[in-house]
Amino acid sequence: MLDEMKIVARDYKDVSPESLLKMATIHGARALGLEDKVGSLEVGKEADLIALAADATSRPLEALFCKDRATVFTMVAGKVLYKANENLKREAC
């Protein structure tokens, strides 16, 4: 899914990073009729998320689409599935 988001960000410059993230999360969940379970981080919803390496000075949403970022954490339904070494090198965009 992240690769598809990067393609849209690259090819459709008029789509903001915020809009693109919503398309891939809450709007996708609504389209599937699952917005009461997933698509946003809220009390009572399943905690499905990933964390990607990023530098502290970049704009987080823009950095998400600028290059490949190492996955540092993955959680599905509130269960941690993956946690990378906490000493990962973080690259600037």
Secondary structure, DSSP 8 states (H G I E B T S, - for coil): -HHHHHHHHHH-TTS-HHHHHHHHTHHHHHHTT-TTTSSS--TTS---EEEE---TTS-HHHHHHHS---EEEEEETTEEEEE--TT------
